[in-house]
């Protein structure tokens, strides 16, 4: 991680633990918002007006948090408004790296080799992890926001008329339901698989493991006879669920030891993933090669860095 703007050691997946040895995720530190009129939004400062070509996304295909924003960008028709750079899948000693691996890009905007250079360009004394996604302001030369839930929400309504209005990812009439669902699945499933995989004690692992499967068992019947969770189209709740599920059998079941059941053992969740992949544009945001190569490059979990050949994706989706 960065300490006072300096890279300090080889990249490690666990930087903080609770008293039981459980994985603790870093809190996002840049929380400004793009808004149609440049007002401050829920947090941060004003001055980040919605403008075509002004903003840029830094993402990783392997990262579910970053994939939320790629899906939001696609569903809101912002590809020509918001440019994007994609890091290589394998985590290097200095974290996320730009390069020429198939599907990845160079950083043609800022000329960085590593993602942590983007953070120090925004704040020369930054302390913390250089995570993705990052929403970058080309005009002011700084990070607007590095919290995926914020970015997804501003992609939905922060770009005003620049975005397509035919799909609302956060409809006013459904916000209470969406918020309650998001609050339930984040600690137990979205972050729960990480709490399972990166646990450093048996008790922390077993607690997180139980929560993952309790959550999957809770969601499965809710999708009976329904295409999506709360509407006739994907909302941000569907996106948050999907980005974890689509990685489940490919990475979390094996590498993260979430192996009580597979996604393919849940008929409704499996069908839901298929419908999400079939929705126009969403499959373009999923790169299974990056997902496998990225997760299996984590040396603390896979010292040999051997990438498994399976599973057969056709059997999952």
MILOLUM-693132 format. One line per 3 residues: number of its first residue (from 0); their letters; for each residue x, y, z of N, C-alpha, C. Coordinates in steps of 0.02 Angstrom, whole numbers, plus 50000, padded with zeros to 5 digits. Atoms other than C-alpha are relative to their C-alpha. Layout:
<atoms>
NUM> a> X:Y:Z:X:Y:Z:X:Y:Z ~ ...
</atoms>
This chain:
<atoms>
0> xxx> 50042:49940:50000:50000:50000:50000:50044:50062:50000 ~ 49965:49936:49998:50048:50183:49992:49999:50027:50071 ~ 49995:49965:49936:50109:50271:50148:50033:50067:49987
3> xxx> 49975:49932:50013:50130:50459:50133:50026:50006:49928 ~ 49983:49994:50070:50137:50439:49945:50054:49954:49975 ~ 49946:50046:50019:50270:50302:49943:49975:49928:50004
6> xxx> 50017:50071:49998:50245:50120:49896:50045:49966:50051 ~ 49962:50023:49943:50299:50023:50049:50023:49928:49997 ~ 49982:50071:50000:50303:49836:50014:49963:49964:49945
9> xxx> 50036:50039:50049:50245:49696:49901:49926:49999:50017 ~ 50071:49999:49991:50058:49693:49875:49976:49940:50040 ~ 50030:50052:49960:49961:49592:50004:49924:50010:50001
12> xxx> 50073:49992:50002:49773:49556:50001:49970:50023:50065 ~ 50028:49982:49935:49746:49580:50187:50043:50054:50032 ~ 49963:49945:49967:49797:49747:50262:49973:50014:50070
15> xxx> 50029:49989:49934:49681:49749:50413:49959:49940:50020 ~ 50038:50057:49973:49602:49616:50525:49962:50023:50062 ~ 50035:49987:49938:49473:49619:50663:50028:49955:50055
18> xxx> 49972:50037:49943:49498:49540:50834:49995:49925:49992 ~ 50005:50072:50013:49447:49369:50766:50043:49977:49942 ~ 49960:50018:50058:49567:49374:50620:49963:50005:49935
21> xxx> 50040:49991:50060:49434:49424:50496:50025:50056:49956 ~ 49980:49951:50049:49466:49523:50338:49960:50064:50008 ~ 50033:49935:49995:49427:49710:50352:50018:50040:49938
24> xxx> 49990:49964:50063:49404:49810:50191:50012:50074:50014 ~ 49985:49929:49994:49477:49984:50174:49940:50042:49979 ~ 50053:49953:50018:49351:50127:50171:50025:50046:49945
27> xxx> 49982:49956:50056:49352:50228:50010:50012:50071:50025 ~ 49977:49936:49973:49435:50397:50031:49983:50060:49957 ~ 50020:49945:50044:49382:50502:49880:49925:49996:49988
30> xxx> 50073:50007:50000:49197:50541:49889:49964:50060:49969 ~ 50035:49947:50037:49156:50686:49771:49953:49969:49949 ~ 50052:50024:50045:49012:50673:49648:49996:50042:49937
33> xxx> 50020:49966:50062:48980:50716:49467:49924:50011:50004 ~ 50072:49983:50000:48811:50805:49458:49985:50043:49939 ~ 50017:49961:50061:48716:50886:49314:50016:50074:50006
36> xxx> 49988:49928:49991:48736:51061:49388:50064:50017:50038 ~ 49938:49987:49964:48902:51039:49479:49992:50009:50074 ~ 50009:49996:49927:48825:51039:49653:50036:49943:50034
39> xxx> 49956:50045:49964:48910:50940:49789:49978:49928:50001 ~ 50023:50069:49993:48801:50785:49792:49997:49981:50073 ~ 50008:50021:49931:48779:50680:49950:50062:50011:50044
42> xxx> 49938:49989:49962:48962:50699:50002:50047:50042:49957 ~ 49948:49968:50039:49114:50799:49949:49986:50073:49985 ~ 50002:49930:50017:49132:50967:49865:49968:50010:49932
45> xxx> 50032:49985:50063:49050:51054:49719:50052:50011:49945 ~ 49955:49983:50055:49123:51089:49548:50013:49945:49950 ~ 49990:50055:50047:49116:50919:49462:49938:49995:49955
48> xxx> 50057:49997:50046:48992:50963:49325:50001:49942:49951 ~ 50005:50050:50052:48930:50830:49206:50018:50030:49933 ~ 49977:49976:50065:49022:50856:49042:50024:49940:49959
51> xxx> 49976:50053:50043:49052:50740:48896:50075:50006:49991 ~ 49928:50002:50011:49234:50688:48884:50043:50024:50058 ~ 49961:49973:49944:49285:50762:49051:50025:49946:50047
54> xxx> 49985:50049:49948:49289:50603:49155:50024:49934:49970 ~ 49968:50062:50022:49379:50437:49145:49994:49948:50055 ~ 50004:50055:49951:49356:50268:49230:50062:49956:49995
57> xxx> 49948:50051:49994:49499:50158:49289:49968:49939:50032 ~ 50034:50060:49976:49439:49979:49312:50044:49938:49990 ~ 49972:50066:50011:49488:49796:49321:49943:49952:49986
60> xxx> 50052:50049:50014:49385:49658:49242:49993:49949:50056 ~ 50005:50052:49949:49426:49542:49386:49961:50025:50061 ~ 50027:49971:49939:49355:49661:49517:49925:50009:49996
63> xxx> 50072:49991:50003:49169:49649:49556:49978:50072:50012 ~ 50019:49931:49986:49165:49826:49624:50009:50043:49937 ~ 49989:49963:50063:49240:49895:49463:49950:49980:49947
66> xxx> 50048:50024:50050:49124:49787:49360:49932:50032:50009 ~ 50063:49963:49990:48975:49874:49440:49999:50062:49955 ~ 49998:49937:50037:49032:50035:49358:50002:49988:49925
69> xxx> 50001:50015:50072:49066:49955:49189:49930:49985:49976 ~ 50069:50016:50019:48889:49887:49187:49958:50064:50000 ~ 50037:49937:49998:48818:50055:49240:50015:50044:49940
72> xxx> 49979:49961:50058:48917:50143:49104:49966:49974:49937 ~ 50029:50031:50059:48851:50020:48975:49924:50010:49999 ~ 50072:49997:49999:48668:50020:49030:49974:50071:49992
75> xxx> 50021:49930:50006:48661:50210:49038:50026:50032:49935 ~ 49979:49975:50065:48739:50228:48865:50052:50055:50004 ~ 49950:49947:49989:48888:50328:48927:50069:49984:49970
78> xxx> 49934:50019:50027:49026:50244:48825:50035:50057:49963 ~ 49970:49945:50036:49053:50398:48717:50011:50062:50044 ~ 49995:49944:49953:49043:50514:48868:50058:49990:50049
81> xxx> 49954:50018:49946:49157:50422:48989:50050:49949:49975 ~ 49948:50045:50024:49322:50347:48931:50022:49952:50056 ~ 49983:50052:49951:49399:50195:49017:50069:49972:49987
84> xxx> 49937:50038:50004:49566:50111:49054:49991:49937:50043 ~ 50009:50065:49967:49578:49928:49107:50068:49972:50018 ~ 49936:50027:49978:49721:49858:49210:50006:49926:49981
87> xxx> 49988:50071:50013:49800:49688:49181:49969:49958:50056 ~ 50032:50041:49948:49720:49542:49274:50045:49979:50057 ~ 49955:50025:49948:49872:49478:49369:50024:50056:50044
90> xxx> 49976:49951:49952:49913:49574:49526:50076:49997:50006 ~ 49927:49997:49996:50094:49630:49527:50022:50015:50071 ~ 49973:49982:49934:50208:49666:49674:49980:50070:50021
93> xxx> 50023:49932:49985:50147:49845:49660:49925:50008:49984 ~ 50071:49995:50010:49964:49804:49639:49979:50002:49928 ~ 50026:49997:50068:49862:49842:49484:50050:50033:49953
96> xxx> 49951:49976:50049:49968:49868:49329:49967:50008:49932 ~ 50022:49990:50069:49930:49938:49156:50047:49963:49953 ~ 49956:50037:50045:49996:49841:49007:49965:49976:49938
99> xxx> 50025:50023:50065:49966:49744:48848:49970:49930:50002 ~ 50034:50065:49997:49886:49584:48914:49933:50007:49962 ~ 50062:49995:50038:49737:49544:48800:49941:50023:50043
102> xxx> 50057:49973:49964:49588:49646:48857:50018:50057:50046 ~ 49977:49945:49958:49693:49766:48961:50023:50058:49955 ~ 49978:49942:50037:49753:49939:48909:50060:50032:50034
105> xxx> 49952:49954:49970:49896:50059:48936:49961:50058:50030 ~ 50031:49939:49975:49859:50217:49034:50020:50057:49954 ~ 49985:49947:50048:49857:50335:48886:49983:50069:50026
108> xxx> 50020:49935:49973:49781:50472:48992:50054:50032:50043 ~ 49952:49973:49953:49908:50494:49132:50069:49968:49995 ~ 49935:50030:50011:50049:50381:49074:50026:49959:50059
111> xxx> 49979:50039:49941:50051:50277:49234:50015:49928:49981 ~ 49988:50072:50006:50123:50102:49246:49959:49962:50051 ~ 50038:50032:49946:50037:50060:49411:49943:50045:50023
114> xxx> 50058:49962:49977:49870:50111:49481:50018:50046:50058 ~ 49984:49957:49943:49952:50181:49637:50028:50068:49978 ~ 49976:49936:50025:50030:50317:49528:49942:50048:49987
117> xxx> 50059:49958:50009:49855:50381:49490:49981:50032:50067 ~ 50016:49974:49933:49825:50400:49677:50048:50055:50021 ~ 49952:49949:49979:49985:50497:49707:49998:50061:49954
120> xxx> 50010:49942:50043:49948:50607:49557:49945:50044:50027 ~ 50055:49963:49969:49786:50655:49644:50019:50029:50068 ~ 49980:49980:49932:49866:50666:49817:50070:49974:50012
123> xxx> 49930:50022:49995:50056:50662:49831:50016:49969:50067 ~ 49987:50029:49934:50044:50613:50015:49950:49946:50019 ~ 50054:50047:49986:49908:50481:49998:50025:49939:50039
126> xxx> 49988:50062:49963:49906:50338:50124:49940:49955:49992 ~ 50055:50048:50009:49803:50184:50084:50013:49955:49941 ~ 49995:50047:50056:49771:50052:49953:49977:50033:49936
129> xxx> 50017:49972:50066:49763:50096:49769:49950:49953:49967 ~ 50053:50044:50022:49596:50016:49729:49969:50024:49934 ~ 50043:49983:50056:49483:50013:49577:49928:49984:50022
132> xxx> 49996:49951:50054:49365:50080:49517:50022:50069:50025 ~ 49985:49929:49987:49424:50260:49507:49967:50041:49946 ~ 50028:49951:50046:49327:50401:49427:50045:50061:50001
135> xxx> 49948:49948:50005:49454:50529:49365:49973:50060:49963 ~ 50019:49938:50033:49426:50711:49318:50059:50025:49959 ~ 49946:49977:50045:49532:50758:49166:50012:50075:50007
138> xxx> 49993:49927:49997:49499:50944:49188:50039:50021:50062 ~ 49968:49979:49938:49553:50958:49370:50060:49956:50018 ~ 49942:50043:49989:49680:50816:49362:49999:49967:50068
141> xxx> 50005:50031:49934:49616:50724:49515:49948:49945:50000 ~ 50051:50052:49991:49512:50578:49577:49936:50032:50026 ~ 50065:49978:49976:49328:50618:49594:49976:49954:50055
144> xxx> 50030:50048:49954:49277:50458:49682:50030:49932:49987 ~ 49976:50069:50008:49342:50283:49715:49955:49950:50037 ~ 50049:50044:49968:49186:50208:49795:49950:49977:49947
147> xxx> 50039:50027:50056:49096:50093:49673:49926:50014:50007 ~ 50072:49989:49991:48923:50115:49750:49982:50072:49983 ~ 50010:49930:50018:48939:50305:49732:50002:50008:49924
150> xxx> 49991:49992:50073:49002:50292:49553:49941:49971:49962 ~ 50057:50030:50034:48863:50173:49502:49939:50045:50005 ~ 50058:49957:49991:48733:50291:49573:50006:50064:49959
153> xxx> 49993:49939:50040:48806:50444:49488:49998:49985:49925 ~ 50009:50019:50070:48814:50350:49323:49926:49999:49983 ~ 50071:50003:50012:48627:50327:49342:49968:50068:49993
156> xxx> 50034:49935:50002:48580:50508:49376:50046:50061:50001 ~ 49956:49943:49995:48736:50616:49391:50019:50032:49935 ~ 49980:49973:50065:48766:50639:49206:49941:50030:49961
159> xxx> 50057:49966:50028:48592:50708:49171:49982:49976:49931 ~ 50022:50016:50068:48542:50714:48988:50054:49965:49958 ~ 49948:50035:50036:48710:50641:48935:49989:49925:50001
162> xxx> 50014:50071:49992:48647:50471:48994:49933:49982:49969 ~ 50064:50023:50025:48508:50367:48918:49950:49994:50057 ~ 50049:50001:49947:48348:50381:49016:49951:49943:49997
165> xxx> 50049:50053:50008:48261:50222:48959:50005:49946:50054 ~ 49995:50047:49945:48324:50122:49108:50024:50037:50062 ~ 49984:49967:49936:48327:50185:49288:50025:49947:50048
168> xxx> 49969:50050:49957:48446:50087:49398:49980:50008:50074 ~ 50017:49986:49930:48379:50167:49558:49933:50038:50001 ~ 50065:49966:50004:48192:50205:49534:49977:50024:50069
171> xxx> 50021:49970:49937:48119:50318:49667:49952:49955:50039 ~ 50050:50042:49966:47975:50199:49705:50029:49937:50030 ~ 49971:50063:49977:48094:50054:49737:50061:50010:50045
174> xxx> 49938:49987:49965:48232:50139:49834:50004:49968:50069 ~ 49998:50032:49934:48184:50073:50005:50016:49926:49994 ~ 49987:50072:50010:48181:49894:49940:50071:49988:49976
177> xxx> 49932:50008:50026:48343:49915:49844:50051:50011:50055 ~ 49953:49985:49946:48432:49994:49992:50002:49944:50051 ~ 50003:50054:49950:48373:49857:50111:50035:49937:49973
180> xxx> 49967:50058:50031:48431:49721:49990:50075:50010:49998 ~ 49929:49986:50003:48599:49804:49963:50032:49994:50069 ~ 49973:50003:49932:48624:49822:50151:50006:49928:50025
183> xxx> 49999:50070:49979:48587:49637:50174:50056:49961:49965 ~ 49953:50044:50035:48698:49564:50039:50072:50025:50002 ~ 49931:49977:50001:48850:49677:50054:50044:49964:50051
186> xxx> 49954:50030:49951:48923:49612:50219:50002:49924:49995 ~ 50003:50073:49996:48866:49432:50200:50018:49965:49935 ~ 49985:50033:50064:48890:49398:50013:50053:50038:49960
189> xxx> 49951:49963:50040:48978:49536:49913:50068:50002:50034 ~ 49938:50000:49961:49109:49560:50048:50010:49935:50037 ~ 49997:50063:49963:49068:49394:50130:50047:49949:49968
192> xxx> 49955:50047:50032:49161:49293:49999:50073:50019:50013 ~ 49933:49977:49983:49315:49401:50033:50017:49986:50073 ~ 49990:50016:49929:49294:49381:50220:50014:49926:50009
195> xxx> 49986:50072:49998:49292:49194:50189:50069:49985:49972 ~ 49937:50016:50034:49438:49187:50069:50061:50028:50034 ~ 49942:49968:49970:49551:49306:50164:50001:49995:50076
198> xxx> 49999:50011:49928:49509:49248:50341:50068:49972:50021 ~ 49935:50024:49975:49665:49217:50446:49993:49955:50060 ~ 50012:50048:49947:49584:49109:50580:49941:49956:49981
201> xxx> 50054:50046:50016:49467:48960:50575:49932:50029:50020 ~ 50065:49974:49977:49331:49048:50675:49976:50056:49954 ~ 50020:49947:50047:49332:49200:50559:49976:49970:49934
204> xxx> 50020:50033:50061:49324:49086:50408:49931:49969:50006 ~ 50064:50036:49994:49179:48982:50473:49942:50048:50008 ~ 50053:49950:49993:49078:49135:50524:49982:50030:49932
207> xxx> 50013:49970:50065:49098:49215:50353:49969:49949:49952 ~ 50025:50054:50042:49066:49049:50264:49925:49989:50012 ~ 50071:50011:49984:48901:49025:50356:49957:50058:49975
210> xxx> 50039:49942:50023:48845:49201:50312:49992:50000:49925 ~ 50005:50003:50073:48883:49177:50127:49942:49955:49980 ~ 50050:50048:50022:48772:49024:50113:49931:50015:50029
213> xxx> 50065:49977:49974:48635:49093:50226:49971:50053:49953 ~ 50023:49947:50046:48626:49241:50107:49978:49971:49933 ~ 50020:50032:50063:48622:49135:49949:49934:49962:50009
216> xxx> 50062:50037:49987:48486:49026:50027:49941:50048:50008 ~ 50052:49950:49991:48388:49184:50069:49978:50030:49933 ~ 50016:49969:50065:48398:49256:49892:49967:49951:49952
219> xxx> 50023:50049:50049:48362:49096:49795:49924:49999:49992 ~ 50072:50001:50010:48173:49088:49830:49970:50066:49978 ~ 50026:49934:50020:48153:49275:49800:49998:50008:49924
222> xxx> 49998:49995:50073:48193:49248:49616:49954:49949:49966 ~ 50046:50049:50029:48063:49111:49592:49947:50037:49959 ~ 50050:49970:50043:47956:49162:49444:50013:50073:49982
225> xxx> 49984:49930:50014:48044:49331:49427:50063:50003:49957 ~ 49941:49990:50042:48166:49392:49297:50054:50037:50037 ~ 49953:49959:49962:48247:49523:49409:49970:50012:50070
228> xxx> 50020:49996:49930:48236:49570:49592:49939:50044:50012 ~ 50051:49952:49981:48123:49722:49595:49964:50033:49941 ~ 50030:49967:50058:48080:49777:49417:50003:49953:49941
231> xxx> 49997:50040:50061:48062:49714:49240:50065:50010:49962 ~ 49934:49988:50028:48240:49770:49205:50050:50000:50058 ~ 49951:49999:49946:48404:49766:49303:50001:50068:50036
234> xxx> 49987:49941:49960:48421:49890:49445:50069:49991:50032 ~ 49934:50006:49970:48576:49924:49548:50004:49940:50047 ~ 50000:50060:49958:48523:49783:49665:50019:49938:49959
237> xxx> 49982:50056:50044:48532:49659:49521:50073:50002:49981 ~ 49930:49992:50018:48701:49729:49470:50045:49978:50057 ~ 49958:50017:49942:48772:49712:49646:49999:49924:50012
240> xxx> 50004:50072:49992:48710:49533:49657:50038:49964:49944 ~ 49971:50034:50057:48765:49483:49483:50076:49999:50001 ~ 49927:49997:50006:48946:49540:49495:50034:49950:50047
243> xxx> 49973:50052:49956:48974:49421:49641:49983:49931:49973 ~ 50021:50066:50023:48875:49276:49570:50039:49977:49939 ~ 49968:50020:50063:48960:49279:49399:50072:49978:50012
246> xxx> 49932:50021:49982:49129:49254:49486:50000:49939:50046 ~ 50004:50047:49945:49068:49123:49606:50033:49933:49985 ~ 49971:50065:50015:49105:48955:49526:50069:50005:49970
249> xxx> 49935:49990:50033:49253:49027:49431:50056:50012:50050 ~ 49948:49981:49953:49346:49092:49584:49983:49986:50072 ~ 50014:50002:49928:49258:49099:49751:49989:49928:50026
252> xxx> 50013:50068:49977:49203:48917:49761:50065:49963:50016 ~ 49937:50036:49990:49380:48849:49744:50051:50040:50040 ~ 49945:49962:49970:49508:48983:49786:49982:50029:50067
255> xxx> 50021:49968:49937:49407:49067:49924:49967:49951:50048 ~ 50026:50052:49955:49347:48901:49999:49926:50009:50017 ~ 50072:49994:49991:49163:48947:49979:49967:49939:49965
258> xxx> 50011:50061:50039:49132:48766:49933:49945:49955:50026 ~ 50057:50041:49979:48973:48707:50019:49957:49982:49940 ~ 50038:50009:50062:48877:48729:49857:50028:50046:49947
261> xxx> 49981:49959:50057:48908:48801:49684:49942:50044:49979 ~ 50055:49960:50029:48809:48936:49596:49955:49955:49959 ~ 50039:50044:50043:48755:48801:49475:49955:49953:50039
264> xxx> 50046:50040:49958:48670:48712:49622:49938:50039:50018 ~ 50058:49957:49985:48548:48859:49639:49965:50016:49934 ~ 50033:49994:50065:48424:48849:49496:49980:50072:49985
267> xxx> 50023:49932:50013:48352:49024:49516:50058:50049:49992 ~ 49942:49955:50005:48519:49111:49544:50037:49988:49934 ~ 49967:50016:50063:48594:49021:49395:49961:50030:49941
270> xxx> 50041:49972:50054:48448:49073:49283:50004:50076:50000 ~ 49993:49928:49995:48461:49251:49348:50065:50024:49967 ~ 49936:49982:50031:48644:49258:49297:49996:49996:49924
273> xxx> 50007:50007:50072:48600:49196:49124:49960:50059:49971 ~ 50039:49943:50025:48468:49332:49105:50040:50064:50002 ~ 49957:49940:49997:48591:49465:49161:50050:49999:49942
276> xxx> 49952:50005:50055:48720:49403:49036:49967:50011:49932 ~ 50037:49991:50063:48586:49406:48900:49975:50071:49991 ~ 50024:49931:50007:48537:49586:48937:50050:50039:49957
279> xxx> 49953:49967:50047:48611:49696:48799:50054:50040:50035 ~ 49941:49963:49975:48786:49754:48843:50033:49970:50060 ~ 49970:50023:49937:48813:49663:49007:50055:49949:49988
282> xxx> 49948:50051:50012:48910:49514:48938:50066:50032:49978 ~ 49938:49966:50022:49035:49638:48863:50042:50024:50058 ~ 49964:49977:49941:49083:49690:49039:50031:49942:50040
285> xxx> 49976:50060:49964:49128:49511:49092:50056:49968:49960 ~ 49943:50033:50033:49298:49437:49050:50024:49943:50045 ~ 49985:50057:49956:49316:49263:49124:50074:49984:50003
288> xxx> 49928:50010:49999:49498:49249:49074:50033:50047:50051 ~ 49973:49952:49951:49539:49407:49173:49981:49979:50071 ~ 50023:50019:49933:49434:49346:49320:50042:49943:50028
291> xxx> 49961:50057:49976:49524:49179:49333:50073:50017:50010 ~ 49929:49984:49995:49698:49244:49299:50013:50051:50056 ~ 49992:49951:49947:49673:49388:49419:49997:49970:50069
294> xxx> 50006:50030:49933:49611:49292:49569:50055:49949:50014 ~ 49949:50052:49988:49733:49148:49546:50071:50027:49997 ~ 49934:49969:49994:49877:49272:49539:50016:50022:50071
297> xxx> 49990:49979:49931:49855:49308:49725:50044:49947:50035 ~ 49951:50050:49977:50011:49222:49791:49985:49973:50070 ~ 50015:50024:49932:49953:49212:49973:49948:49945:49999
300> xxx> 50050:50053:50006:49808:49102:49916:50020:49946:49951 ~ 49981:50046:50053:49891:49018:49767:50074:50010:49984 ~ 49928:49986:50008:50082:49016:49784:50029:49980:49932
303> xxx> 49974:50021:50065:50110:48923:49620:49973:50043:49943 ~ 50034:49957:50049:49996:49045:49527:49976:49960:49939 ~ 50029:50041:50053:49933:48899:49422:49926:50018:49993
306> xxx> 50070:49982:50013:49767:48948:49341:49962:49937:49978 ~ 50036:50061:50018:49639:48806:49335:49969:50005:49930 ~ 50029:50002:50067:49574:48753:49166:49924:50009:50003
309> xxx> 50072:49996:49994:49394:48733:49223:49978:50060:50041 ~ 50053:50045:50019:49255:48753:49258:49973:50013:49929 ~ 50033:49990:50064:49153:48730:49100:49946:50053:50009
312> xxx> 50048:49945:49990:49060:48895:49087:49930:49982:49976 ~ 50065:50019:50026:48920:48817:48987:49959:49962:50052 ~ 50035:50037:49948:48878:48708:49137:49975:50046:50055
315> xx> 50020:49953:49947:48863:48860:49251:49943:50044:49974 ~ 50048:49951:50024:48766:48981:49141:49958:49974:49942
</atoms>
